Amino acid sequence: MLIDRVGPTQKRHVIIQTSMNLTRMAYQGQWNQAQVMRSAAVYGDYLRVFKQARLGGRVTTPYHTAALGNVVNYFFPRPQATADEDPVMQALSGVRCTGARAGGTKKGRTKIRVVQYAMHGTRGVWIAKRLRKLSNAGCNIAIIYSVTSRPVRDILLSRRGSGPIPMRRSVLIDRWGWVSGYNHGKWMTITGAWGSSKADHLTFSGSANWSNEAFGNDEQMQLIRSEATARAHNKSFAKTWRQRSSRSPSRTVGWSVRGE
């Protein structure tokens, strides 16, 4: 959502980037994230994509990225993308698990926190394998999710190497066995050694699931290098992790949602 000249002081170039759909279920039964910022450059990039999308026509290169200061925008679709072309994998490829000096890290271990509604398909598997590799290398990783596949779950919870990655399933079940609420957030933070820095703070958020289908949809994501943004997301992660609705992973990987 783009808003310009808003409020009594006519604030310019406001961008709201979120995981939320405009549906009844989204506001009655989901937890979502929303990132709000003001930036003329980011606003302009979003507006160009909006003007293109509203025409509904085919374009030669629908996938679009733009590096704008401390923000990188990603717009899909990118059908048939490979693991090397996956922006999540690209972000994880810059991680070094030891030597971190950022605040909030312990014993020099880079911290990765993930809230992801859905992880499945071959894309879910290759991201899970990368997270498993990073965990084995010493990264401090924890994951909150709602839906996953057995192959993805088995990789993340493997007892080999560093052992099971700490995970919580954030779902509410009513007395009839229907899912009445669930976490629909889609973000990841990396705090610590990334690229040439030993004290970086990255937040990767947007609308895309970690699934093959996301590559074929009109999705958007952002990579934000900001300590304040990463700290705010990590604070939300810790709160969600402690909630009674966040439970240890069960053998159930899918569900039926009343009303969907």
Sequence and secondary structure as in RCSB ss.txt:
>XXXX:A:sequence
MLIDRVGPTQKRHVIIQTSMNLTRMAYQGQWNQAQVMRSAAVYGDYLRVFKQARLGGRVTTPYHTAALGNVVNYF
FPRPQATADEDPVMQALSGVRCTGARAGGTKKGRTKIRVVQYAMHGTRGVWIAKRLRKLSNAGCNIAIIYSVTSR
PVRDILLSRRGSGPIPMRRSVLIDRWGWVSGYNHGKWMTITGAWGSSKADHLTFSGSANWSNEAFGNDEQMQLIR
SEATARAHNKSFAKTWRQRSSRSPSRTVGWSVRGE
>XXXX:A:secstr
 EE SBTTTTB  EEEEES  SSHHHHHHEE  EEEEE HHHHHHHHHHHHHHTTT   S   EEEEETTEEEEE
   TT  GGG HHHHHHHTB SS   STT BTTB EEEEEEEEE HHHHHHHHHHHHHHHHTT EEEEEEEEE H
HHHHHHT SSTT    EEEEEEE TTS EEEEE  EEEEEEEEETTEEEEEEEEEES  BSHHHHTS  EEEEEE
 HHHHHHHHHHHHHHHHSTTEE   S     BTT 
